[in-house]
Amino acid sequence: MTVPERWLEKHNRKLLMDRSAPGRIGASHAKLDVPESELPDAAMLRDNLDMPEVSESEIVRYFSQLSHYNFSIDHNFYPLGSCTMKYNPKINDEMAALPGLSEIHPFQPEETVQGALKLVWHLQEILAEVMGMAGTSVSPKAGAESEFAGMLMARAYHLSRGDDKRKRVLIPDSAHGTNPASAVVAGFHVVSLPTNEEGNTDLAALEAAVGDDLAGFMLTQPSTLGIFDTNLSDVIRIVRDAGGIMYGDGANLNALLGKVKLGELGFDVVHSNLHKTFTQPHGGGGPGAGSVMVSERLLPFLPEPHVTRTEDEDGERFSLSTPPQSIGKLGPFQGNFGALVRAYAYIRTLGDVGVSQISEDAVINANYILSQLRGTFDLPQDRHCKHEVVFSAKNLKDEFGVSGKDVCKRLIDYGIHPPTMYFPLPDVVEESLLIEPTETESKETLDQFIEVMKLIAKEAEEDPDLLLNAPHNTPNTRLDEALAARRPVLRWRRDD
Ligand SMILES: Cc1ncc(COP(=O)(O)O)c(C=O)c1O
């Protein structure tokens, strides 16, 4: 950092309380023109509260400076594999903010919110069509909640047939981590299956594991290795022949949109994360929206409320209904409505040709990075990938003692958000770097990223300490992550 940069950094890092000066205020009040009222009981008032006393311009600068410490997709490239941080068109926010959609209340009578219900109904229909399924619920507020709903439906389906011994769910080790958690919370016993050398489901292990207690099989597609399981048709046949429900985790459908209809391949339940596949500002836990699509045999079990459409001589009408054997409510009202509006706006803006283009661009971008970084980092599955590619920094670790985490920390110095690291888990891929460029990035951006990754690999060879101590250009340098997570400093104290 240069001297002026260091000076600026020191000034900008001052906390609000440290900018405070007694008696300084940021607002002026109008003259009192109503009778003065008594203050509450003096015992309830505190006079020793440390409150910042700052001018308006100081507080505006404070929050503006603070906002620059945040990294966002509007800032620069954000290749966070599996989390899909892609550009969120601002028109989606404008649509979600329309008063007719943002100022309605869930307790309003149905006839006064017909437009909002029509939008949800359309979205349900589009998602079912895109996935080749019979129906959709957009009640879940996250991918994991969609999985939970899907597994509850699988359970309800087996029980409705008097088949109460189906307690086992098989999940490959390349599945997303929420899959086993959702199955367990829904009351199942989970058995993990290995993936084979090529990263596909191991068919021999699957054949050996199925039986009359099989409730279902949860397949993340594309898998967390970023690849399409080329054993898929055999997997579906084996699972269905054994009486199991075939579950597809399609959180990242931006690899498949317009190309594959999972329902037509034989899946019974598929979920998609609207906040990833169909854009949505998210991160840090929300806000998100899930959607869960089902085949004909699971339709009666969909969660409530479900939006249905009827038509008579007075025209069409949309209502909230409860499917006959519904698993019940997942939460209050109609899911995360604002997120549904954004997903709908994205789909309608692109149209069917544009929606197919999503998967073409997402897959080409990921494969471009794969081809350009092959040889710089290890490539555990050297085959065409889908929307994301898994590299491994094991070569740098073995040769120069530099880990995947060090590479990620150094990327921050170049103003790029690190990819997902150590996922897939170390027992599947050592020192994994899961890179997802998404469909919305240009070739120029991808080339800059590739150039930076190659520079970092060179730095690892020439000056490993540079990586071991990175980042160097950020307000906080390398943190003790365990301490930061266990003992975060969240409050200003006068003596700190
Ligand atoms: C493949 C996959 N499945 C499930 C999920 C869980 O989604 P959520 O974080 O919305 O619960 C994710 C999220 O990253 C995912 O990538």
The ligand as an SDF file (V2000), in Angstrom:
LIG
                    3D

 16 16  0  0  0  0  0  0  0  0999 V2000
  -26.6950  -28.4030   -5.2450 C   0  0  0  0  0  0  0  0  0  0  0  0
  -27.3190  -27.6590   -4.0930 C   0  0  0  0  0  0  0  0  0  0  0  0
  -28.3340  -28.2230   -3.3960 N   0  0  0  0  0  0  0  0  0  0  0  0
  -28.9170  -27.6000   -2.3570 C   0  0  0  0  0  0  0  0  0  0  0  0
  -28.5100  -26.3510   -1.9490 C   0  0  0  0  0  0  0  0  0  0  0  0
  -29.1620  -25.7390   -0.7340 C   0  0  0  0  0  0  0  0  0  0  0  0
  -29.8370  -24.5520   -1.0530 O   0  0  0  0  0  0  0  0  0  0  0  0
  -30.1240  -23.4680    0.0740 P   0  0  0  0  0  0  0  0  0  0  0  0
  -28.8050  -22.8870    0.4640 O   0  0  0  0  0  0  0  0  0  0  0  0
  -31.0210  -22.4540   -0.5780 O   0  0  0  0  0  0  0  0  0  0  0  0
  -30.8010  -24.1540    1.2190 O   0  0  0  0  0  0  0  0  0  0  0  0
  -27.4590  -25.7210   -2.6220 C   0  0  0  0  0  0  0  0  0  0  0  0
  -26.9760  -24.4020   -2.1720 C   0  0  0  0  0  0  0  0  0  0  0  0
  -25.8920  -23.9750   -2.4080 O   0  0  0  0  0  0  0  0  0  0  0  0
  -26.8550  -26.3820   -3.7330 C   0  0  0  0  0  0  0  0  0  0  0  0
  -25.8400  -25.8480   -4.4200 O   0  0  0  0  0  0  0  0  0  0  0  0
  1  2  1  0
  2  3  1  0
  2 15  2  0
  3  4  2  0
  4  5  1  0
  5  6  1  0
  5 12  2  0
  6  7  1  0
  7  8  1  0
  8  9  2  0
  8 10  1  0
  8 11  1  0
 12 13  1  0
 12 15  1  0
 13 14  2  0
 15 16  1  0
M  END
$$$$
